[in-house]
Amino acid sequence: MKPSLQLKLSQHLALTPQLQQSIRLLQLSTLELEQELEKFLQENPLLEREEVEYAPQQPSSTSESETGSTEKTEAEPDTPSSSAEDESWLGEESSYSGSSGSFDDDDNDIYQDVQAATTSLREHLSWQLGLMSIPDRDRTLVQCLIEALDDDGYLTQSLDDLAETLPPELEIEPEELQIALNHLQHFDPTGVGARNAQECLALQLEVLPADETQILALKIVRKHLDLLAGRDFVKIKKLIECDDDQLREAQFLVRSLNPRPGAQFAALDARYITPDVVVRKIRGQWTVNVNSDAFPRLRINSLYAQILSKQRGSGLAGQLQEARWLIKNVQQRFDTILRVAQSIVDRQRQFFDHGEVAMRPLVLREIADLLGLHESTISRVTTQKYMATPRGIFELKYFFGSHVATEAGGACSATAIRALIKQLIGAEEPKKPLSDSQISEVLGQQGIVVARRTIAKYREALNIPPVKLRKTI
C-alpha cells in the first residue's frame, strides 16, 4: 500500500491547565485546600496572603464529635475484636446515651486532663510496676505482658503463645507467666489484663464488697453472661433462682462496670471541621454566606508586580499568570460552593424549620439542572464541604438521599424516615418495645409505605438494637 495523508475533522474537549486546577481545587476539603495553598505560597514569590485587620470571629470550627450531622465522612477506627462482646451486654443504655479541678478544683481538673492526654496505658502500668517489690525475672515478665495488651487493656494472646515468642534461653514456663498475669490483674485500672469480657467484668466485681447483689452479679458474669447479653431474663431467673428485683439490681451493677478499662488512656484523635458556609435566618429567610475563616485571602505581591512591569520578558511572567489563575480559581471555588449550598437550603427549608422529620428527597441531578452544572461537579462540591446551621454542622452531601413512596403518590426522604423511627422507639414503653413490623404498621398509618426489612436496615444504621435487646425486666 502507498503511504497517504488524510485530513479528518473532529471535536474533543481539552482541559487547559487552568481548568484542571479549578477542578482540583473544587474537590479539596478546607484543610486540603489550606495545605495546597501553602505549597503555592512557598513556590511562587508573586503570591501572598492578604493581611486583614482583626475582627471578632464567629465560632466556626468544631470537632466532628460535636457536629449535628448523623453521618460521617471518615470511617471511625475499628473497634477491637475483644470489645465486640463487651458492648452487647449494655442493652438499651449503650444505644441511647450523654470535667474539670490550682490547687483549687479548677486547676486540679486541668492537671488531670493533661495527665489523661499524655499518659498512655502502658506508661501507667509500668509506673505501677516500678513501685512493686518483686524479683527482676517476674518484673520482666509483667512488662512483657504489659507490652502485649491491646488499647482496651485486654491480653488477646494466650500465655502459651506469649511463652513461644520469648527467647528460648530464658526457659520461661507458662506457670511463670500466669503468676505475672496475676500481678498485672491487680493493677489499676481494675480489669486490665483480662483475656475476654467475662474475665474483665469478673475482676471488677471481685474487688467490690461482698453482698447479695455482688454475689448474684458475679455468678451471672461467670456463667450466664451470654444470656444477659441476649436479655433472656426468664432463663437467668430459673438458673440462679432469683426474683425480678434481685435480677434488676444485679443487672444494674453489671452495667455500671467498664468493659474497656484501657480505653480511658487512649489518645484522643479529634478531627476538626471548619465549615465552608454558614446558614442564618434573616428576616424570615434562610440565607447562606461564605465562612470568612474558611476563605483564604490571596493577592499578588505589589513589589514584585512593580518590578515585573518595568522588566518585561522576565522569567517571573509565568509565575504571575499562575498566581492570577490561582486567585481566580479559589474565588470560583467558593462561589460555586455558595451557589450549591444556597440551592440546597432553598429546597430543604422545612428541615431547618422543623428538623430531620421534614427532610425532603433530593438528588444531585435536581441541583445540577437548576444551576446548569454537571452532576459530577455537584458531587465534588458536596463532598467534604460543610455547612454550619442552627441545628449543627452538616456535610453538604447529608442533604441528599434516597426516598420512599407514600400512599398519596409522593415521596418521603430516607433521612425523615430514620428520624421518625428514632422518635417512635424513643417514645416506646421499655417493657413493650416496638418490633420492626409494628413500626412499619405505624408508618403505614401515616401514609408512608416502608417494608419491615427496610425498617430493620434503618434501625441498624441508627445503632438501635432489635426489640429483644431493648426490652427491660
Rosetta blueprint (number, residue, H / E / L):
1 M L
2 K L
3 P L
4 S L
5 L L
6 Q L
7 L L
8 K L
9 L L
10 S L
11 Q L
12 H L
13 L L
14 A L
15 L L
16 T L
17 P H
18 Q H
19 L H
20 Q H
21 Q H
22 S H
23 I H
24 R H
25 L H
26 L H
27 Q H
28 L L
29 S L
30 T H
31 L H
32 E H
33 L H
34 E H
35 Q H
36 E H
37 L H
38 E H
39 K H
40 F H
41 L H
42 Q H
43 E H
44 N L
45 P L
46 L L
47 L E
48 E E
49 R E
50 E L
51 E L
52 V L
53 E L
54 Y L
55 A L
56 P L
57 Q L
58 Q L
59 P L
60 S L
61 S L
62 T E
63 S E
64 E H
65 S H
66 E H
67 T L
68 G L
69 S L
70 T L
71 E L
72 K L
73 T L
74 E L
75 A L
76 E L
77 P L
78 D L
79 T L
80 P L
81 S H
82 S H
83 S H
84 A H
85 E H
86 D H
87 E H
88 S H
89 W L
90 L L
91 G H
92 E H
93 E H
94 S H
95 S L
96 Y L
97 S L
98 G L
99 S L
100 S L
101 G L
102 S L
103 F L
104 D L
105 D H
106 D H
107 D H
108 N H
109 D H
110 I H
111 Y H
112 Q H
113 D H
114 V H
115 Q H
116 A H
117 A H
118 T H
119 T L
120 S L
121 L H
122 R H
123 E H
124 H H
125 L H
126 S H
127 W H
128 Q H
129 L H
130 G H
131 L L
132 M L
133 S L
134 I L
135 P L
136 D H
137 R H
138 D H
139 R H
140 T H
141 L H
142 V H
143 Q H
144 C H
145 L H
146 I H
147 E H
148 A H
149 L E
150 D L
151 D L
152 D L
153 G L
154 Y L
155 L E
156 T L
157 Q L
158 S L
159 L H
160 D H
161 D H
162 L H
163 A H
164 E H
165 T H
166 L L
167 P L
168 P H
169 E H
170 L H
171 E L
172 I L
173 E L
174 P H
175 E H
176 E H
177 L H
178 Q H
179 I H
180 A H
181 L H
182 N H
183 H H
184 L H
185 Q L
186 H L
187 F L
188 D L
189 P L
190 T L
191 G L
192 V L
193 G L
194 A L
195 R L
196 N L
197 A H
198 Q H
199 E H
200 C H
201 L H
202 A H
203 L H
204 Q H
205 L H
206 E H
207 V L
208 L L
209 P L
210 A L
211 D L
212 E H
213 T H
214 Q H
215 I H
216 L H
217 A H
218 L H
219 K H
220 I H
221 V H
222 R H
223 K H
224 H L
225 L H
226 D H
227 L H
228 L H
229 A H
230 G L
231 R L
232 D L
233 F H
234 V H
235 K H
236 I H
237 K H
238 K H
239 L H
240 I H
241 E L
242 C L
243 D L
244 D H
245 D H
246 Q H
247 L H
248 R H
249 E H
250 A H
251 Q H
252 F H
253 L H
254 V H
255 R H
256 S L
257 L L
258 N L
259 P L
260 R L
261 P L
262 G L
263 A H
264 Q H
265 F H
266 A L
267 A L
268 L L
269 D L
270 A L
271 R L
272 Y E
273 I E
274 T L
275 P L
276 D L
277 V E
278 V E
279 V E
280 R E
281 K E
282 I E
283 R L
284 G L
285 Q E
286 W E
287 T E
288 V E
289 N E
290 V E
291 N L
292 S L
293 D L
294 A L
295 F L
296 P L
297 R L
298 L E
299 R E
300 I E
301 N L
302 S H
303 L H
304 Y H
305 A H
306 Q H
307 I H
308 L H
309 S H
310 K H
311 Q L
312 R L
313 G L
314 S L
315 G L
316 L L
317 A H
318 G H
319 Q H
320 L H
321 Q H
322 E H
323 A H
324 R H
325 W H
326 L H
327 I H
328 K H
329 N H
330 V H
331 Q H
332 Q H
333 R H
334 F H
335 D H
336 T H
337 I H
338 L H
339 R H
340 V H
341 A H
342 Q H
343 S H
344 I H
345 V H
346 D H
347 R H
348 Q L
349 R H
350 Q H
351 F H
352 F H
353 D H
354 H H
355 G L
356 E H
357 V H
358 A H
359 M L
360 R L
361 P L
362 L E
363 V L
364 L H
365 R H
366 E H
367 I H
368 A H
369 D H
370 L H
371 L H
372 G L
373 L L
374 H L
375 E H
376 S H
377 T H
378 I H
379 S H
380 R H
381 V H
382 T H
383 T L
384 Q L
385 K L
386 Y E
387 M E
388 A E
389 T E
390 P L
391 R L
392 G E
393 I E
394 F E
395 E E
396 L H
397 K H
398 Y H
399 F H
400 F L
401 G E
402 S L
403 H E
404 V E
405 A E
406 T E
407 E L
408 A L
409 G L
410 G L
411 A E
412 C E
413 S E
414 A H
415 T H
416 A H
417 I H
418 R H
419 A H
420 L H
421 I H
422 K H
423 Q H
424 L H
425 I H
426 G H
427 A L
428 E L
429 E E
430 P L
431 K L
432 K E
433 P L
434 L L
435 S L
436 D H
437 S H
438 Q H
439 I H
440 S H
441 E H
442 V H
443 L H
444 G H
445 Q H
446 Q L
447 G L
448 I E
449 V L
450 V L
451 A L
452 R H
453 R H
454 T H
455 I H
456 A H
457 K H
458 Y H
459 R H
460 E H
461 A H
462 L L
463 N L
464 I L
465 P L
466 P L
467 V H
468 K H
469 L H
470 R H
471 K L
472 T L
473 I L
